[in-house]
Each structure stands twice: as C-alpha cells, then as structure tokens.
C-alpha cells in the first residue's frame, strides 16, 4: 500500500510539473505574440509618421505644392482666382496692347496707301 501511495504521489507531482510547464510555455507564447503585435503597430506608426513627415517636409514637397504657394503666371491663372485689382490691371494691360496694335495697323495701312498711291500715280 505504501508503494502505491508513493507512486501515485509521484505521478501527481509529475502531472503538476507538466501542467506548470505547459502554462509557462503558453504564457511565454502569449507574451511574445503581444510584443510582436506592439512592434508591428509601432513599425506601422513610424512608417506612417515618416511618410507624413516626408510629405509635409518643405524640402521634400512636390512641385505642385510649391507652385500653389507662388503666384501663377497670368497665362495660367483663371479669372476666378484673380482679385478685382488684378483683373483691372490685366484689363488695362490688354487695353494698352490693343491700342498699340491699332496704332501699328493704322501706320501699316497708311504706308500701304502711300505705296499704292505712289505706284498708280506714275
């Protein structure tokens, strides 16, 4: 009877030890997976932060963003983007150019009339 009791106690202790080892292994596995998830999350966050800092970094700005900060040349500017003052200035410039073209055409017409008159008067 003593041998049976000792062997059953030994089996019970071995089962408890195996259970303790299994629980220890499971806890270690859970801890490692939790750390891996945190690392992956931090890596994704850092990659996102790097991409956003590169996007908003003034040295890595695309030409389009720099172009929006500068004033566009008048030939690419739409009328809606102009202020009233700009519109008046562009209208005045156009008016001056038109007047100059009219004067040039009048001078050309007069010189042609003079040539025609000189040619047919002979």
Buried (B, 14 or more C-beta within 10 A) or exposed (E): EEEEEEEEEEEEEEEEEEEEEEEEEEEEEEEEEEEEEEEEEEEEEEEEEEEEEEEEEEEEBEEEEEEEEEEEEEEEEEEEEBEEEBEEEBEEEEEEEEEEEEEEEEEEEEEEEEEEEEEEEE
